[in-house]
Amino acid sequence: MKALENFMRKMEPKKDGKLPLAHTIWDGTYTFLFTPGETTKNGVHIRDGVDLKRTMFTVIIALIPALLFGIWNTGHQHYVALGMDSAPFWDKILFGLIKVLPLVIVSYAVGLGVEFLFSASKGHPIQEGFLVSGMLIPLCMPVEVPLWMVAVATIFAVVIGKEVFGGTGMNILNPALTARAFLFFAYPTKMSGDKVWVSTSTEAGQSVADGFTGATALGDLATTVGQPMGQNAEVVSKFGSDGTYSLFNAFMGWIPGSVGETSALAILIGAAILLITGIGSWKIMLSFLVGGLVMGGIFNAFAVNDFMELNPLHHVLIGGFMFGMVFMATDPVSAAQTNTGKWIYGFLGGLFAIMIRVFNPAYPEGVMLAILFMNVMAPMIDHYVVQSNIKKRQKRAQVVAA
């Protein structure tokens, strides 16, 4: 590694040369691989080997279980659609790689390209924030989303969701969710329905299996809204112990959905990595989960349709709830910063996620809107928490003075 570092040092382009973009690319690569060579000269600074790039890289490591499972599940759901459930493991992996890797490559290529251009034009080092967003964007997308849409959504997320606010650390919305929301409202037919979650592309001599619909758990449940309880026996049976969307299947992730959002097990492995390294906020994760369970319990108590009667635990295991709870809601930039604020932010986020998905079948995946709404509310939550603490201290000081 020392030889590589010395080689890169010799290849460093001039920062004020004719090609500022070349130095930006070099600097981003060098500081990703090695500790930056600059040292502070004034004031007192905390010295730590874990900088922002390494923090972001740890999050990417935490996303790997969801990515790997998403690759396999993409292939698995494809072969299930063809009626070939028992297809070889490596055939499923290969098909998943063919479908998922292009999404990841386009996301990183386009996003980092925009980041490099902004950094070169502003004359500052490359910002690290997109290292995580570049992985989150493809993982929260349907597998059949066109690549050009991923590129457009990524540009929108970087430019409108982040750079207009000042870049990494200044954005008020989660960039990955901004990309997903953009596509959801701009191209709804490519982000919802029954045809986008499972790749049904066939080769010569193959055909889609009889009875295959391609619907997700939330898509099926959305059809029960507005209908009396007991009128949707076929949908309800899918959530039984032997059904397609059983608790076990939902926990393991053997169901259709966005690339990286189906397996609660893989997501919890990522959550453990974030918590052990101290990067993820356990307060937000726990309160988000509690908020979802509470809202699910309230719906159970006043159920008027089969969607509201769904077990609260089942609610949090389907859709993007777990993925949003672990990787989206805990974004250290767009989430609440105060300790009390994190409890409030997380609880309301989980509460609204279940509320939106049940009350409005047009948005069966309420996690996206719930987290974006709480991103906007986070500064206000922190403001009132701080003001409350100030008032308490003032009262305490008055009592001591008296």
C-alpha positions in Angstrom: 0.0 0.0 0.0 2.9 2.3 0.7 4.1 1.9 -2.9 0.7 2.7 -4.2 0.5 5.8 -2.0 3.9 7.0 -3.2 2.8 6.4 -6.8 -0.4 8.4 -6.4 1.6 11.2 -4.8 3.8 11.4 -7.8 0.8 11.4 -10.1 -0.9 14.3 -8.3 -2.1 16.9 -10.8 -1.7 20.6 -9.9 -4.7 22.0 -8.1 -4.4 25.3 -10.0 -3.5 23.7 -13.3 -5.3 23.7 -16.6 -7.5 20.7 -15.6 -9.0 21.3 -12.1 -11.3 18.3 -12.6 -8.2 16.0 -12.9 -7.1 17.1 -9.4 -10.6 16.7 -8.0 -10.8 13.1 -9.3 -7.3 12.4 -7.9 -8.0 13.9 -4.5 -11.3 12.0 -4.2 -9.5 8.7 -5.0 -6.5 9.4 -2.8 -8.4 10.4 0.3 -10.8 7.4 -0.2 -7.8 5.0 -0.1 -5.5 6.9 2.3 -5.6 9.4 5.2 -5.4 12.9 3.9 -1.9 14.4 4.0 -3.0 17.9 5.1 -2.5 18.9 8.8 -4.1 21.6 10.8 -2.0 24.5 11.9 -4.2 26.6 14.2 -6.5 26.0 17.1 -7.3 22.7 18.9 -8.6 19.9 16.8 -9.7 16.3 17.6 -7.5 13.8 15.8 -9.3 10.7 14.7 -8.5 8.1 12.0 -12.2 7.7 11.1 -13.0 10.6 8.7 -16.2 11.1 6.7 -15.1 8.9 3.9 -14.5 6.0 6.2 -17.8 6.6 8.0 -19.6 6.4 4.6 -17.6 3.3 3.7 -18.8 1.6 6.9 -22.4 2.3 5.9 -21.7 0.7 2.5 -20.4 -2.4 4.2 -23.6 -2.5 6.2 -25.6 -2.3 2.9 -23.7 -5.3 1.4 -26.0 -8.0 3.0 -29.1 -6.3 1.6 -27.4 -5.9 -1.8 -26.3 -9.5 -2.0 -29.7 -10.8 -1.0 -31.4 -8.4 -3.4 -29.2 -9.9 -6.2 -30.3 -13.4 -5.4 -33.9 -12.5 -4.8 -34.1 -10.7 -8.1 -33.2 -14.0 -9.8 -35.3 -16.0 -7.5 -38.5 -14.0 -8.2 -37.7 -14.2 -11.9 -37.6 -17.9 -11.9 -40.7 -18.1 -9.7 -42.5 -16.0 -12.3 -41.5 -18.6 -14.9 -42.7 -21.5 -12.7 -39.1 -22.6 -12.2 -38.7 -22.2 -8.4 -36.1 -24.9 -8.1 -33.7 -23.2 -10.6 -30.0 -23.6 -9.6 -28.7 -21.1 -7.0 -26.0 -19.7 -9.3 -28.5 -19.2 -12.2 -30.5 -16.9 -9.8 -27.3 -15.1 -8.8 -26.3 -14.6 -12.4 -29.6 -13.3 -13.5 -29.7 -11.0 -10.4 -26.3 -9.6 -11.3 -27.3 -8.9 -14.8 -30.3 -6.9 -13.6 -29.0 -5.2 -10.5 -25.4 -4.3 -11.3 -26.3 -1.9 -14.1 -28.5 0.0 -11.7 -25.6 0.4 -9.2 -23.1 1.3 -12.0 -25.4 4.0 -13.5 -26.2 5.4 -10.1 -22.5 5.8 -9.2 -21.3 6.8 -12.6 -23.8 9.6 -13.0 -23.9 10.7 -9.4 -20.1 10.9 -9.0 -19.8 12.6 -12.3 -22.1 15.4 -11.1 -20.2 15.5 -7.8 -16.9 15.9 -9.6 -18.2 18.6 -11.8 -19.5 20.6 -8.9 -16.3 20.1 -6.9 -14.1 21.2 -9.8 -16.3 24.3 -10.5 -16.3 25.3 -6.9 -12.6 24.5 -6.4 -13.1 22.3 -3.3 -12.3 18.7 -2.6 -14.8 16.0 -3.6 -17.6 15.5 -1.1 -18.2 12.1 0.3 -21.9 12.1 0.8 -22.7 10.3 -2.5 -20.7 7.2 -1.5 -23.8 6.0 0.4 -26.5 7.6 -1.7 -25.1 5.9 -4.8 -25.8 2.5 -3.2 -29.1 3.5 -1.6 -30.7 4.7 -4.8 -30.6 1.4 -6.7 -31.5 -0.6 -3.6 -34.7 1.3 -3.1 -35.8 1.0 -6.8 -37.9 -1.7 -8.5 -35.7 -4.0 -10.6 -37.5 -3.1 -13.8 -36.9 0.6 -13.6 -35.3 1.9 -16.8 -31.6 2.8 -16.5 -32.1 6.3 -18.0 -34.7 7.0 -15.3 -32.1 6.0 -12.6 -29.7 8.4 -14.2 -32.2 11.3 -14.3 -33.3 10.6 -10.7 -29.7 10.6 -9.5 -28.9 13.9 -11.2 -32.1 15.4 -9.6 -31.1 14.0 -6.2 -27.6 15.4 -6.3 -28.4 18.8 -7.8 -31.8 19.6 -6.3 -31.6 17.5 -3.2 -28.1 18.3 -2.1 -26.0 20.8 -4.1 -28.6 23.6 -4.0 -28.4 23.5 -0.2 -24.6 23.7 -0.2 -23.5 20.1 -0.6 -22.9 17.3 1.8 -23.9 18.2 5.4 -26.2 20.9 4.3 -29.1 19.1 2.6 -32.5 18.9 4.5 -33.8 15.9 2.6 -32.3 12.4 2.2 -30.9 12.3 -1.4 -31.8 8.7 -2.1 -35.4 9.2 -1.0 -35.4 12.4 -3.0 -34.5 10.4 -6.1 -37.2 7.8 -5.4 -39.8 10.4 -4.7 -38.9 12.2 -8.0 -39.4 9.0 -10.0 -42.6 8.1 -8.1 -44.3 11.3 -9.0 -42.7 11.9 -12.4 -43.1 8.3 -13.7 -45.6 6.6 -11.5 -46.2 3.6 -13.9 -42.5 2.7 -13.6 -42.5 2.9 -9.8 -45.8 1.2 -8.8 -48.2 -1.5 -10.1 -47.7 -5.2 -10.6 -45.2 -5.2 -13.5 -42.1 -3.4 -12.1 -41.1 -5.5 -9.1 -40.3 -8.8 -10.8 -38.4 -9.2 -14.1 -40.5 -11.4 -16.3 -38.2 -11.3 -19.3 -38.3 -14.7 -21.0 -36.1 -16.7 -23.4 -37.2 -18.8 -26.3 -39.5 -21.5 -25.2 -40.3 -19.9 -21.8 -43.5 -18.2 -20.6 -44.8 -16.6 -17.4 -46.4 -19.1 -15.0 -50.1 -19.3 -14.8 -51.5 -17.3 -11.9 -48.5 -15.1 -11.6 -49.4 -11.4 -10.8 -46.1 -9.7 -9.8 -47.8 -7.8 -7.0 -46.1 -6.9 -3.8 -47.5 -7.5 -0.3 -48.5 -3.8 0.0 -50.0 -3.8 -3.5 -52.3 -6.7 -2.6 -53.2 -5.2 0.7 -54.1 -1.8 -1.0 -56.8 -3.6 -2.9 -58.7 -4.3 0.4 -59.1 -0.6 1.3 -62.7 0.5 0.9 -64.0 -3.0 1.1 -65.6 -4.6 4.2 -63.7 -7.1 6.3 -63.9 -10.7 5.2 -64.4 -9.8 1.5 -60.8 -10.5 0.6 -60.2 -14.0 1.7 -57.7 -14.7 -1.2 -55.5 -11.7 -0.2 -55.7 -12.5 3.6 -54.7 -16.1 2.9 -51.4 -14.9 1.4 -50.4 -13.5 4.9 -51.1 -16.7 6.7 -48.4 -19.1 8.0 -48.3 -20.9 4.7 -49.0 -17.9 2.4 -46.7 -16.0 0.0 -46.3 -13.1 2.5 -46.1 -15.1 5.7 -44.2 -13.6 8.7 -41.3 -16.0 8.0 -41.1 -15.2 4.3 -41.3 -11.5 5.0 -38.6 -11.7 7.5 -36.3 -13.7 5.2 -37.2 -11.6 2.2 -38.5 -14.2 -0.2 -41.1 -11.9 -1.6 -41.3 -9.3 -4.4 -40.3 -5.7 -3.7 -37.5 -3.1 -4.2 -34.1 -4.6 -4.8 -32.7 -4.2 -1.3 -35.8 -3.8 0.8 -37.4 -7.2 1.1 -35.1 -9.1 3.6 -35.5 -7.9 7.2 -32.8 -10.4 8.2 -30.2 -8.8 5.8 -31.2 -5.3 6.9 -30.9 -6.2 10.6 -27.3 -7.5 9.9 -26.6 -4.1 8.5 -28.2 -2.4 11.5 -25.9 -4.4 13.8 -22.9 -3.2 11.9 -24.0 0.4 12.2 -24.8 0.1 15.9 -21.6 -1.7 16.8 -19.5 0.9 15.0 -21.5 3.7 16.5 -22.5 5.2 13.2 -26.3 4.5 13.3 -28.5 6.0 15.9 -30.2 3.3 18.0 -32.6 5.9 19.4 -34.0 6.6 15.9 -34.2 3.0 14.9 -35.9 1.9 18.1 -38.4 4.8 18.2 -39.2 4.3 14.5 -39.9 0.7 15.1 -42.1 1.5 18.2 -44.0 4.2 16.2 -44.8 1.6 13.5 -45.9 -1.0 16.0 -48.1 1.5 17.9 -49.8 2.7 14.7 -50.3 -0.9 13.6 -51.8 -1.7 17.0 -54.2 1.3 16.8 -55.4 0.1 13.4 -55.9 -3.4 14.8 -58.1 -1.9 17.6 -60.4 0.0 15.1 -60.1 -2.2 12.0 -62.7 -1.7 9.4 -60.9 -3.5 6.6 -58.4 -6.4 6.2 -55.5 -4.0 5.7 -56.1 -2.4 9.2 -56.4 -5.9 10.7 -52.9 -6.9 9.7 -50.6 -7.9 12.6 -48.4 -4.9 13.6 -45.3 -7.0 13.4 -46.3 -8.0 9.9 -46.7 -4.4 9.0 -43.1 -3.5 9.9 -41.7 -6.6 8.0 -43.2 -5.8 4.6 -42.5 -3.0 2.2 -39.6 -0.6 2.9 -40.2 -0.1 6.6 -37.1 -1.9 7.9 -34.9 -0.5 5.2 -36.1 3.0 5.8 -35.8 2.6 9.5 -32.1 1.5 9.4 -30.6 3.3 6.4 -32.9 6.3 5.6 -34.3 7.6 8.8 -30.9 7.5 10.5 -29.2 9.8 7.9 -27.1 12.0 10.3 -27.6 15.1 8.1 -31.3 15.1 7.5 -32.4 13.5 10.8 -32.9 15.3 14.2 -29.7 16.0 16.1 -30.8 16.4 19.7 -31.2 13.2 21.8 -34.8 14.0 22.7 -35.4 15.1 19.1 -34.3 11.7 17.8 -36.9 9.9 19.9 -39.7 12.2 18.6 -38.4 12.2 15.0 -38.2 8.4 14.9 -41.5 7.7 16.6 -43.4 10.0 14.4 -41.6 8.7 11.3 -42.7 5.1 12.1 -46.2 6.2 13.0 -46.7 8.2 9.8 -45.2 5.4 7.6 -47.9 2.9 8.7 -50.6 5.6 8.7 -49.9 6.7 5.1 -49.7 3.2 3.7 -53.1 2.2 5.2 -55.1 5.4 4.8 -54.1 6.2 1.3 -53.8 3.1 -1.0 -52.4 5.4 -3.8 -49.2 5.5 -1.7 -49.0 1.9 -0.3 -45.3 2.5 0.5 -45.7 5.3 3.1 -42.2 5.0 4.4 -40.8 7.3 1.7 -43.2 10.1 2.3 -43.1 9.7 6.1 -39.3 10.0 6.3 -39.2 13.0 3.8 -41.8 14.7 5.9 -39.9 14.1 9.1 -36.7 15.4 7.3 -38.5 18.7 6.8 -39.8 18.7 10.4 -36.4 17.7 12.0 -35.0 21.3 12.4 -38.3 22.4 14.0 -38.2 19.4 16.4 -34.6 20.2 17.4 -35.5 23.9 17.9 -38.3 23.2 20.3 -36.2 20.7 22.2 -33.4 23.2 22.6 -35.9 25.9 23.7 -37.4 23.5 26.2 -34.0 22.8 27.7 -33.2 26.5 27.9 -36.4 27.2 29.8 -35.8 24.3 32.2 -32.3 25.6 33.0 -33.6 29.1 33.5 -36.1 27.9 36.0 -33.5 25.8 37.7 -31.2 28.9 37.9 -34.0 31.0 39.4 -34.7 28.4 42.1 -31.0 28.3 43.0 -30.8 32.1 43.1 -33.8 32.3 45.3 
